[in-house]
Amino acid sequence: PIAYCLLPITYYLLPITYYLLPITYYLLPITYYLLPITYYLLLACLLP
């Protein structure tokens, strides 16, 4: 069955997500601060 094929994949992916969670947690505020900057930069580049 497909479930047997997916089980080891999820088993290997679980620690990866576990290690990535704090990284994303720290990156979230950074992206939150960068979003308006990139937004204004895009507007500045797109507008004549």
C-alpha positions as protocol buffer text, in pm:
chain_id: "A"
residue {
  index: 1
  type: PRO
  ca { x: 0 y: 0 z: 0 }
}
residue {
  index: 2
  type: ILE
  ca { x: 89 y: 366 z: -42 }
}
residue {
  index: 3
  type: ALA
  ca { x: 78 y: 420 z: 335 }
}
residue {
  index: 4
  type: TYR
  ca { x: 378 y: 191 z: 379 }
}
residue {
  index: 5
  type: CYS
  ca { x: 575 y: 396 z: 128 }
}
residue {
  index: 6
  type: LEU
  ca { x: 478 y: 725 z: 290 }
}
residue {
  index: 7
  type: LEU
  ca { x: 555 y: 616 z: 645 }
}
residue {
  index: 8
  type: PRO
  ca { x: 936 y: 616 z: 616 }
}
residue {
  index: 9
  type: ILE
  ca { x: 924 y: 947 z: 427 }
}
residue {
  index: 10
  type: THR
  ca { x: 728 y: 1114 z: 707 }
}
residue {
  index: 11
  type: TYR
  ca { x: 955 y: 942 z: 957 }
}
residue {
  index: 12
  type: TYR
  ca { x: 1259 y: 1104 z: 794 }
}
residue {
  index: 13
  type: LEU
  ca { x: 1087 y: 1440 z: 741 }
}
residue {
  index: 14
  type: LEU
  ca { x: 970 y: 1476 z: 1101 }
}
residue {
  index: 15
  type: PRO
  ca { x: 1313 y: 1558 z: 1252 }
}
residue {
  index: 16
  type: ILE
  ca { x: 1383 y: 1796 z: 961 }
}
residue {
  index: 17
  type: THR
  ca { x: 1063 y: 1991 z: 1030 }
}
residue {
  index: 18
  type: TYR
  ca { x: 1145 y: 1975 z: 1401 }
}
residue {
  index: 19
  type: TYR
  ca { x: 1480 y: 2144 z: 1334 }
}
residue {
  index: 20
  type: LEU
  ca { x: 1330 y: 2390 z: 1083 }
}
residue {
  index: 21
  type: LEU
  ca { x: 1055 y: 2508 z: 1318 }
}
residue {
  index: 22
  type: PRO
  ca { x: 1279 y: 2734 z: 1537 }
}
residue {
  index: 23
  type: ILE
  ca { x: 1452 y: 2864 z: 1223 }
}
residue {
  index: 24
  type: THR
  ca { x: 1119 y: 2968 z: 1069 }
}
residue {
  index: 25
  type: TYR
  ca { x: 1017 y: 3108 z: 1408 }
}
residue {
  index: 26
  type: TYR
  ca { x: 1322 y: 3335 z: 1405 }
}
residue {
  index: 27
  type: LEU
  ca { x: 1286 y: 3418 z: 1034 }
}
residue {
  index: 28
  type: LEU
  ca { x: 920 y: 3521 z: 1062 }
}
residue {
  index: 29
  type: PRO
  ca { x: 986 y: 3863 z: 1225 }
}
residue {
  index: 30
  type: ILE
  ca { x: 1270 y: 3925 z: 978 }
}
residue {
  index: 31
  type: THR
  ca { x: 1041 y: 3861 z: 681 }
}
residue {
  index: 32
  type: TYR
  ca { x: 774 y: 4069 z: 854 }
}
residue {
  index: 33
  type: TYR
  ca { x: 1012 y: 4365 z: 866 }
}
residue {
  index: 34
  type: LEU
  ca { x: 1146 y: 4302 z: 515 }
}
residue {
  index: 35
  type: LEU
  ca { x: 803 y: 4279 z: 352 }
}
residue {
  index: 36
  type: PRO
  ca { x: 727 y: 4655 z: 351 }
}
residue {
  index: 37
  type: ILE
  ca { x: 1084 y: 4732 z: 241 }
}
residue {
  index: 38
  type: THR
  ca { x: 1060 y: 4495 z: -56 }
}
residue {
  index: 39
  type: TYR
  ca { x: 710 y: 4628 z: -126 }
}
residue {
  index: 40
  type: TYR
  ca { x: 836 y: 4986 z: -145 }
}
residue {
  index: 41
  type: LEU
  ca { x: 1139 y: 4880 z: -348 }
}
residue {
  index: 42
  type: LEU
  ca { x: 916 y: 4700 z: -596 }
}
residue {
  index: 43
  type: LEU
  ca { x: 693 y: 5006 z: -622 }
}
residue {
  index: 44
  type: ALA
  ca { x: 995 y: 5230 z: -671 }
}
residue {
  index: 45
  type: CYS
  ca { x: 1129 y: 5003 z: -945 }
}
residue {
  index: 46
  type: LEU
  ca { x: 795 y: 4953 z: -1122 }
}
residue {
  index: 47
  type: LEU
  ca { x: 680 y: 5314 z: -1108 }
}
residue {
  index: 48
  type: PRO
  ca { x: 849 y: 5556 z: -1349 }
}
